[in-house]
Amino acid sequence: MMSNLPPDLIADILSRLPVKQLLCFRCVSKRWRSLIDDPDFVKLHLCHSLKYHINHTLILKNFDLHAADLASLRSFAKLDHPLMSYNHGVNILGSCNGLLCIRNIVEDMAIWNPFTRKHQVLPSLGSCNGYVYGFGHDPITDDYKVVKIMQLVRFDGRALESEVKVCSLKRNRWRKIQDIPYGFSFPGANGVFASGALHWVLTQKVQLSEENVIVALDLGAENYREVPQPDYKDKGFQLNVGVLGGCLCAVANYGDVRVDIWVMNEYGAKGSWNRLFSVASEEVIGSLRFVKPLAYSRSGNQVLLEHDNINLFWHDLKKNKADDVLASGMPLSYETEICLQSLVSLNVNKRQHNGEDNWKMDDFLSVGFKLVL
C-alpha cells in the first residue's frame, strides 16, 4: 500500500519516525534507501524533530557515556564512542542537530553522529593551557564548526593574550579568526549554542570583580557581540548560560537560596527575557551549587534539570514542584548532554550521482574506528 502513495506523503510519514527505525527501513528497497539518504529528507526529519520536541536522547558522561531516550528515561545503556580512550573516557564539547563534538585526553577530536555511527576525526591542533571549546551550526554556509579559544593572562595581571581558531566540517582544517576581547569568568566552560551563535559568560577585564557579560560568537559572520541580559530581580548571583527548547537561557544562582531560570524568547531582544521559574533550596537535596536546564518534556509542562552532577529532576511548571528521575544504569556522578537523534551526515556536500543511491550501504558503518580501551 505504501508503494501506491505519493513520494511526498511517504517522506512526510517516514520523517516522524525515530532514526533507529529509519536505518532499518533503508533495507526495504532501493527507493526507500535513496529517499532516507537524501539530504532534503534528512533536513525534513531534523525540522520535524525540532518542531515537535521529539527524538531526543539524554547522555550522561563519567568515565563512559550512557544514553537513554528522553521520552521515557527508564534505563541508560552504555554508548560506545569512536575515539581511543585509555580508560580516561572522552569529553563532550558540544551537541548540535544530532552531532557530538568529542575529545579524549591526548587531544584527539572528532565530530560524531552516535545514531548513524559515522564520525570524522579533526586535524590535530596540539595542546595549550587555558582553553575552552564550542560547537555549533553555521546557518549561512550550512556547515558545522568547532571553536577553540586559548587564553593566557599576562604577568601584569590586567591584559589578555588570546587566540581563537575554527575548524569546519567542509574545510576540515583549523584557521585563526579574530581574537576575543573578553576574559573568561569560568575557565573550561564550553560555549552554549543557540540561534546560530556560541555563548559564554565573560568579563570585560581579568579582574573577577568586573560585571559579567554574555558574549556571543556568531558562527556565520565569525564576530563577537554582547547579548542583552534580563532585568534581574535581585543582585548578588553567579551567572551561567544554557539552552532550553532552542532558546538561550540565563541561570542566576543565588547561593543556597534559589536559582532563577530566564529564557530569551526572541533572540537578541532584551524585552523578550522571561523568568520561566525558580528552584528553591528546599526542592533539592544538598546545596544549589549548580543547576543546568536540559530540555522540556514533550507536553512542555515540565523542564528536566541537572543538579550538582549527581541528580536529575523534572520541574513541573504548573504545579511548581520537582520529581526526581530514577533510572537503571545511571552512574553516581556525571555530566549531561542532550543530543537530538538525527540522520545528519558528516559528508555535508555529498549528493547522489547518476541517479544512484547517495551512499553505499556499507557507508553507514563507520570506517577507521579507533580501538576503545
Secondary structure by P-SEA (a helix, b strand, c coil): ccccccaaaaaaaaaaccaaaaaaaccccaaaaaaaacaaaaaaaaaaaaaaccbbbbbbbccbbbbbccccccbbbbbbbccccccbbbbbccccccbbbbbccccccccccccccbbbbcccccccccccccccccccccbbbbbbbbbbbccccccccbbbbbbcccccbbbbccccccccccccccccccccbbbbbcccccccccbbbbbbbcccccbbbbbbbccccccbbbbbbbccccbbbbbbbccccbbbbbbbcccccccccccccccccccccccccbbbbccccccccbbbbbccccbbbbbbccccbbbbbbbccccccbbbbbbcccccccccccccccccccccccccccccccccc
